[in-house]
């Protein structure tokens, strides 16, 4: 993909610096795990996650925000499309993990159920089909125990200057808690999400 070509160019420019590290953050990287490992076999791939309802509510909020922006500014919509951001808004193109979209064609992306089903499909795929390439990182554990989780993250990332890295603990802030109305949400889905969340916690740092 264009993203990987760009990343390879940047990394090659830094290849003479043995201490150089390059970080790539892209939501859709989770659909490219096997390819990323093939192209960057020494990469450490960190996959963060939150409690599913809060995570889904956050995704829904982002989607609604981008819907508003794209409706008011056509340039913003075209710009985000042209740089390959299809995560939210009018450009939304959900990743069809294991065919979940085909089973949920009627779902409205403007509802929390859509994003919760997307969350389940995505993390179930990552946990069952790509887990050997990944390091899962619980944001909830991180907020509860910043120092301990930063220590584990420093080890996973093979950070050399650990002290400067660990000094960042003071900048950690608790996330905003979103209101979630699940009265109309499928109960079986809620159970699936909670069970998957517990499995992710077991697999996480």
Buried (B, 14 or more C-beta within 10 A) or exposed (E): BEBBEEBEEEBEEEEEEEEEEEEBEBBBBBBBBEEBBEBBEEBBBBBEBBBBBBBBBBBBBBBBEBBEBBEEEEEBBEEBBEEEBBBBBBBBEBBEBEEBBEEBEEBEBEBBBBBBBBBBBBBBBBBEEBBEBBBBBBBBBBBEEBEEBBBBBBEEBEBEEBEEBBEEBEEEEEBEEBEBEBEEBEEEBBEBBEEBBEBBBEBBB
